[in-house]
């Protein structure tokens, strides 16, 4: 499945540090699956969500290495 992944990291505040959303692309005449998202203060939950979407460890590592 193809779509857009949005990753937001909150630097301040008391809420979740990470918000990750997957919004699938639509095709003509195809029913769209619902977007999926996860809010978490834990990086391990974000990593598990990205793995569930089929992203490999090397790609995930590049997102969070500064």
C-alpha positions in Angstrom: 0.0 0.0 0.0 1.3 3.4 -0.9 0.7 6.6 1.1 2.2 9.5 3.0 3.9 9.2 6.4 4.0 12.2 8.6 6.3 12.3 11.6 6.0 15.1 14.1 8.3 15.4 17.2 7.2 17.9 19.8 10.1 19.5 21.6 8.2 21.2 24.4 5.0 20.6 26.3 3.5 17.8 28.4 1.8 15.8 25.7 3.1 13.0 23.5 6.6 13.6 22.1 5.9 11.8 18.8 2.9 11.8 16.4 3.2 9.5 13.4 0.4 9.4 10.8 0.0 7.2 7.7 -2.5 8.4 5.1 -3.0 6.0 2.2 -3.2 7.2 -1.4 -6.4 6.8 -3.2 -7.0 5.4 -6.6 -9.9 6.0 -8.9 -12.9 3.9 -8.0 -11.0 2.3 -5.0 -12.2 2.5 -1.4 -9.7 4.3 0.8 -8.5 2.6 4.0 -8.7 4.8 7.1 -5.6 6.7 8.1 -3.6 5.2 10.9 -1.8 7.1 13.6 0.1 6.7 16.9 0.8 9.2 19.6 3.6 8.2 22.0 6.2 9.5 24.4 8.2 6.3 23.7 10.4 6.0 20.6 10.0 2.2 20.7 6.3 2.5 20.0 6.9 4.8 17.1 9.5 2.4 15.7 7.1 -0.5 16.1 4.4 1.4 14.2 6.8 2.2 11.3 7.9 -1.4 11.1 4.2 -2.4 11.0 3.9 -0.1 7.9 6.7 -2.1 6.3 9.6 0.3 6.8 13.0 -1.3 7.4 15.3 -0.7 10.3 17.9 1.2 8.2 15.3 3.7 7.0 13.9 4.2 10.5 17.4 4.8 11.8 17.9 7.6 9.3 14.8 9.4 10.5 16.0 9.7 14.1 19.8 10.2 13.8 20.8 13.8 13.9 
